[in-house]
């Protein structure tokens, strides 16, 4: 088994936010899960920053740069695209008819 296969099948395998939080999302048996394994980004403790500003507390930053487009927006867009594909029907091909709208800020809106 190569390292990529191990990551996808091992005990620490991550399959994206929809799989992880499905019971809290509008997902049904007919919802195709379209994911690029977004989410599961690390929290990084930034002790040097806290020390530099004279703080006496713990501070963590969420590193969203490990998402597919380096944006927190990937978390929501996976649900939006999955629901759009569900509305599309059996084929799930979003290119067949018309256009789909999405937020236009940053990389999420890039063409």
C-alpha positions as CSV (number, residue, x, y, z in Angstrom):
1,X,0.0,0.0,0.0
2,X,1.4,3.4,-0.9
3,X,1.2,6.5,1.3
4,X,-1.8,8.0,-0.6
5,X,-3.8,4.7,-0.2
6,X,-2.9,4.6,3.5
7,X,-4.1,8.2,4.1
8,X,-7.5,7.4,2.4
9,X,-8.1,4.1,4.3
10,X,-6.3,4.4,7.6
11,X,-7.8,5.1,11.0
12,X,-7.0,8.8,10.6
13,X,-8.6,9.0,7.1
14,X,-10.5,12.3,6.4
15,X,-13.2,12.4,3.8
16,X,-14.3,16.0,4.0
17,X,-16.7,18.0,6.2
18,X,-19.9,16.6,4.8
19,X,-19.0,13.0,5.8
20,X,-17.8,14.2,9.2
21,X,-20.8,16.4,10.0
22,X,-23.6,14.8,7.9
23,X,-25.9,14.4,10.8
24,X,-25.9,18.2,11.2
25,X,-26.3,19.1,7.5
26,X,-29.2,18.9,5.0
27,X,-27.8,15.6,3.5
28,X,-30.1,12.9,2.4
29,X,-29.7,9.5,0.7
30,X,-30.0,11.3,-2.7
31,X,-27.3,13.9,-2.0
32,X,-24.2,13.1,-4.0
33,X,-21.2,14.1,-1.8
34,X,-18.9,16.2,-3.9
35,X,-15.7,16.8,-1.9
36,X,-12.1,17.6,-2.3
37,X,-11.4,16.5,1.3
38,X,-11.8,20.1,2.5
39,X,-11.6,20.8,6.2
40,X,-9.6,19.1,9.0
41,X,-7.1,22.0,8.9
42,X,-4.8,22.3,11.9
43,X,-5.0,24.7,14.8
44,X,-1.5,26.3,15.3
45,X,-0.5,27.6,18.7
46,X,1.1,31.0,18.4
47,X,3.1,31.5,21.6
48,X,5.6,33.8,20.1
49,X,2.9,36.2,18.9
50,X,1.2,36.2,22.4
51,X,4.6,36.9,24.0
52,X,5.4,39.7,21.6
53,X,2.2,41.5,22.5
54,X,2.7,40.9,26.2
55,X,-0.2,38.5,26.6
56,X,-0.5,35.7,29.1
57,X,-3.0,33.5,27.3
58,X,-3.1,30.7,24.8
59,X,-3.9,31.6,21.2
60,X,-4.5,29.3,18.3
61,X,-4.9,30.2,14.6
62,X,-6.8,28.0,12.2
63,X,-4.6,27.3,9.1
64,X,-7.1,27.2,6.2
65,X,-4.3,27.3,3.7
66,X,-4.4,23.5,3.6
67,X,-7.9,23.5,2.0
68,X,-8.1,22.9,-1.8
69,X,-8.3,26.6,-2.7
70,X,-6.5,27.8,0.5
71,X,-9.8,29.3,1.8
72,X,-12.3,28.6,4.6
73,X,-15.0,29.0,1.9
74,X,-14.2,25.4,0.7
75,X,-16.1,24.2,3.8
76,X,-19.4,25.7,2.7
77,X,-18.9,25.3,-1.0
78,X,-18.7,21.5,-0.8
79,X,-22.3,21.5,0.6
80,X,-23.5,24.1,-2.0
81,X,-22.1,22.1,-4.9
82,X,-23.4,18.8,-3.5
83,X,-26.9,20.2,-3.1
84,X,-26.7,21.7,-6.6
85,X,-25.8,18.3,-8.0
86,X,-28.7,16.7,-6.0
87,X,-31.1,19.2,-7.7
88,X,-29.6,18.3,-11.0
89,X,-30.7,14.8,-10.7
90,X,-29.3,11.4,-11.6
91,X,-26.4,12.6,-13.7
92,X,-25.1,15.1,-11.2
93,X,-23.4,16.9,-14.1
94,X,-23.6,20.6,-13.3
95,X,-22.4,21.5,-16.8
96,X,-25.4,20.2,-18.6
97,X,-27.9,23.1,-18.1
98,X,-27.3,26.7,-17.4
99,X,-25.2,28.5,-14.8
100,X,-24.7,28.2,-11.1
101,X,-23.9,31.2,-8.9
102,X,-21.4,31.2,-6.1
103,X,-19.9,33.8,-3.8
104,X,-17.5,36.1,-5.6
105,X,-14.8,37.0,-3.1
106,X,-11.3,35.8,-3.4
107,X,-10.4,32.5,-5.0
108,X,-13.9,31.2,-4.6
109,X,-15.1,33.6,-7.2
110,X,-12.1,33.3,-9.5
111,X,-12.7,32.0,-13.0
